[in-house]
Amino acid sequence: MSLDRIALISDVHGNMTALDAVLDDIAGRGIHRVFNLGDTAGKGPRGEAAVQRCREVCEVCEVNVRGNWDDFLRFTAADAPEEMRWWHAELSAESLAWLGALPLSHDLVMSGHRIRLFHASAESPHRRVHFHHTPEQFAGMFVNTEMTGDGPEPDVVGYADIHDAYIESTEGRTLFNVGSVGNPLDVPEPSYVILEGIADAEQPAPFGIQFVRVPYDIEAEIAVAEAVQMPTRDVWAVELRTSVYRGSQK
């Protein structure tokens, strides 16, 4: 039986070195469908290049959903913190408009599973659900909301935002986080997910969720941030090297 494969990426955050490494790995596996779960720009030095890369391979990145940074950046005001203004200015007007027009969720069917993908939660790209969550938060990821629409409720949900890859299954429902391509905060290597099954099949069939880690040249990306004098490049460098979140750095 021939199975279809879809690669899920997220949280590139303007890290082109990591994005290119991940896309090369995906292509090397012969995967031709890539879904991007948001936060393509911001935090890192090359948001415009990352947006253009995802747009120019549109036949590959056929699905893009909007993340919280994508939402923040399009509304950045003159009195916003310096770093937000820098990342906003780094993006073209066309890219800002593209990010702001992205949908907030995407549903698909694979091997009899109803799968829903979004950035942070079923409520909003700004409402975060961590690895350590309550049973109520878990259940809330599977419900229909104003953001997701009124389609059939999913039994598999994939999301991003927390930069921490994991998977769990409870009472016939599976929740997983794809981790981050450009700013992983669990292991200092980019993470992405491969969904494997029969696309658009309503009947049960073999189905898999695979996590992939891809090494890349961290120091080369840090050098880019230094060269363009990106704000907060010091804490960005520590995050890339150690996967320690900036709020936990001392």
PEHU-V502883 format. One record per residue. RES is the residue in one letter. PSI is psi as a letter, one per 40 degrees, with the letter a starting at -180 (999 if undefined). D_LAST is the distance of its C-alpha to the last C-alpha in Angstrom with 1 decimal. Layout:
res=RES psi=PSI d_last=D_LAST
res=RES psi=PSI d_last=D_LAST
This chain:
res=M psi=h d_last=52.3
res=S psi=h d_last=50.3
res=L psi=i d_last=47.0
res=D psi=i d_last=45.2
res=R psi=h d_last=41.5
res=I psi=h d_last=39.0
res=A psi=h d_last=35.5
res=L psi=h d_last=32.8
res=I psi=i d_last=29.8
res=S psi=i d_last=27.1
res=D psi=f d_last=24.0
res=V psi=d d_last=24.8
res=H psi=f d_last=22.8
res=G psi=e d_last=24.6
res=N psi=g d_last=23.7
res=M psi=d d_last=27.2
res=T psi=d d_last=26.7
res=A psi=d d_last=25.6
res=L psi=d d_last=28.3
res=D psi=d d_last=31.0
res=A psi=d d_last=30.1
res=V psi=d d_last=30.3
res=L psi=d d_last=33.5
res=D psi=d d_last=35.1
res=D psi=d d_last=34.4
res=I psi=d d_last=35.9
res=A psi=d d_last=38.9
res=G psi=d d_last=39.3
res=R psi=e d_last=39.9
res=G psi=f d_last=42.6
res=I psi=h d_last=40.8
res=H psi=e d_last=42.1
res=R psi=h d_last=40.5
res=V psi=h d_last=36.9
res=F psi=h d_last=35.5
res=N psi=h d_last=32.3
res=L psi=e d_last=30.4
res=G psi=i d_last=28.7
res=D psi=f d_last=25.7
res=T psi=d d_last=27.3
res=A psi=i d_last=25.7
res=G psi=i d_last=22.6
res=K psi=d d_last=19.0
res=G psi=i d_last=20.6
res=P psi=e d_last=22.9
res=R psi=f d_last=26.4
res=G psi=d d_last=27.1
res=E psi=d d_last=30.7
res=A psi=d d_last=31.4
res=A psi=d d_last=29.9
res=V psi=d d_last=32.1
res=Q psi=d d_last=35.1
res=R psi=d d_last=34.6
res=C psi=d d_last=34.7
res=R psi=d d_last=37.6
res=E psi=d d_last=39.6
res=V psi=f d_last=39.6
res=C psi=d d_last=40.7
res=E psi=e d_last=43.2
res=V psi=d d_last=40.3
res=C psi=g d_last=37.7
res=E psi=e d_last=40.4
res=V psi=h d_last=38.1
res=N psi=h d_last=35.1
res=V psi=i d_last=33.6
res=R psi=h d_last=31.6
res=G psi=i d_last=27.8
res=N psi=d d_last=25.8
res=W psi=d d_last=24.6
res=D psi=d d_last=28.2
res=D psi=d d_last=29.2
res=F psi=d d_last=26.7
res=L psi=d d_last=27.5
res=R psi=e d_last=31.2
res=F psi=e d_last=30.9
res=T psi=h d_last=28.4
res=A psi=i d_last=29.8
res=A psi=d d_last=30.0
res=D psi=e d_last=27.8
res=A psi=i d_last=25.0
res=P psi=i d_last=21.5
res=E psi=d d_last=21.9
res=E psi=d d_last=20.2
res=M psi=d d_last=22.6
res=R psi=d d_last=25.5
res=W psi=d d_last=24.7
res=W psi=d d_last=24.6
res=H psi=d d_last=27.7
res=A psi=d d_last=29.5
res=E psi=e d_last=28.8
res=L psi=i d_last=31.0
res=S psi=i d_last=34.7
res=A psi=d d_last=36.7
res=E psi=d d_last=38.2
res=S psi=d d_last=34.9
res=L psi=d d_last=33.7
res=A psi=d d_last=37.0
res=W psi=d d_last=36.9
res=L psi=d d_last=33.4
res=G psi=d d_last=34.6
res=A psi=e d_last=37.8
res=L psi=i d_last=36.3
res=P psi=i d_last=37.3
res=L psi=e d_last=34.8
res=S psi=i d_last=36.1
res=H psi=h d_last=38.5
res=D psi=i d_last=40.9
res=L psi=i d_last=42.7
res=V psi=h d_last=44.8
res=M psi=h d_last=44.6
res=S psi=f d_last=46.7
res=G psi=e d_last=47.5
res=H psi=h d_last=44.0
res=R psi=h d_last=43.0
res=I psi=h d_last=39.6
res=R psi=h d_last=37.5
res=L psi=h d_last=34.6
res=F psi=i d_last=32.2
res=H psi=d d_last=28.7
res=A psi=d d_last=26.9
res=S psi=i d_last=29.7
res=A psi=e d_last=33.4
res=E psi=d d_last=32.9
res=S psi=i d_last=30.8
res=P psi=e d_last=28.4
res=H psi=e d_last=26.1
res=R psi=h d_last=26.4
res=R psi=h d_last=23.8
res=V psi=h d_last=24.7
res=H psi=i d_last=22.1
res=F psi=d d_last=22.8
res=H psi=g d_last=23.0
res=H psi=i d_last=25.7
res=T psi=i d_last=28.8
res=P psi=d d_last=32.3
res=E psi=d d_last=33.1
res=Q psi=d d_last=30.4
res=F psi=d d_last=31.7
res=A psi=d d_last=35.2
res=G psi=e d_last=34.3
res=M psi=e d_last=33.3
res=F psi=e d_last=37.0
res=V psi=i d_last=38.8
res=N psi=h d_last=40.5
res=T psi=i d_last=39.1
res=E psi=d d_last=39.9
res=M psi=d d_last=37.3
res=T psi=d d_last=38.8
res=G psi=a d_last=42.4
res=D psi=f d_last=45.1
res=G psi=i d_last=45.6
res=P psi=h d_last=45.9
res=E psi=i d_last=42.8
res=P psi=i d_last=40.9
res=D psi=e d_last=40.5
res=V psi=h d_last=37.6
res=V psi=h d_last=34.7
res=G psi=h d_last=32.1
res=Y psi=a d_last=29.1
res=A psi=b d_last=25.8
res=D psi=d d_last=23.0
res=I psi=e d_last=20.3
res=H psi=f d_last=19.9
res=D psi=h d_last=20.5
res=A psi=h d_last=24.0
res=Y psi=i d_last=26.2
res=I psi=i d_last=29.8
res=E psi=i d_last=31.6
res=S psi=h d_last=35.2
res=T psi=h d_last=36.8
res=E psi=f d_last=40.5
res=G psi=e d_last=41.4
res=R psi=i d_last=38.5
res=T psi=h d_last=35.7
res=L psi=h d_last=32.3
res=F psi=i d_last=30.0
res=N psi=h d_last=27.0
res=V psi=e d_last=27.4
res=G psi=a d_last=23.7
res=S psi=i d_last=22.7
res=V psi=d d_last=24.3
res=G psi=e d_last=22.0
res=N psi=f d_last=18.5
res=P psi=h d_last=18.6
res=L psi=f d_last=15.8
res=D psi=d d_last=17.5
res=V psi=h d_last=18.8
res=P psi=f d_last=18.2
res=E psi=h d_last=21.9
res=P psi=i d_last=23.7
res=S psi=i d_last=25.5
res=Y psi=i d_last=28.9
res=V psi=i d_last=31.7
res=I psi=h d_last=35.4
res=L psi=h d_last=37.9
res=E psi=h d_last=41.2
res=G psi=a d_last=44.4
res=I psi=h d_last=47.5
res=A psi=h d_last=46.6
res=D psi=e d_last=48.5
res=A psi=h d_last=50.1
res=E psi=d d_last=50.7
res=Q psi=i d_last=52.0
res=P psi=i d_last=49.7
res=A psi=i d_last=49.0
res=P psi=h d_last=46.5
res=F psi=h d_last=43.0
res=G psi=i d_last=39.6
res=I psi=h d_last=35.9
res=Q psi=h d_last=34.2
res=F psi=h d_last=30.6
res=V psi=h d_last=30.1
res=R psi=h d_last=27.2
res=V psi=h d_last=27.7
res=P psi=i d_last=26.0
res=Y psi=i d_last=25.7
res=D psi=g d_last=24.7
res=I psi=d d_last=21.0
res=E psi=d d_last=21.1
res=A psi=d d_last=24.2
res=E psi=d d_last=22.5
res=I psi=d d_last=19.5
res=A psi=d d_last=22.3
res=V psi=d d_last=24.0
res=A psi=d d_last=21.0
res=E psi=d d_last=21.0
res=A psi=d d_last=24.8
res=V psi=e d_last=25.0
res=Q psi=f d_last=22.2
res=M psi=h d_last=20.5
res=P psi=i d_last=18.2
res=T psi=f d_last=14.5
res=R psi=d d_last=15.4
res=D psi=d d_last=12.3
res=V psi=d d_last=10.1
res=W psi=d d_last=13.5
res=A psi=d d_last=13.7
res=V psi=d d_last=10.6
res=E psi=d d_last=12.0
res=L psi=d d_last=15.4
res=R psi=d d_last=14.7
res=T psi=e d_last=12.7
res=S psi=f d_last=13.6
res=V psi=h d_last=10.2
res=Y psi=i d_last=10.4
res=R psi=d d_last=8.5
res=G psi=e d_last=8.4
res=S psi=e d_last=6.5
res=Q psi=i d_last=3.8
res=K psi=999 d_last=0.0
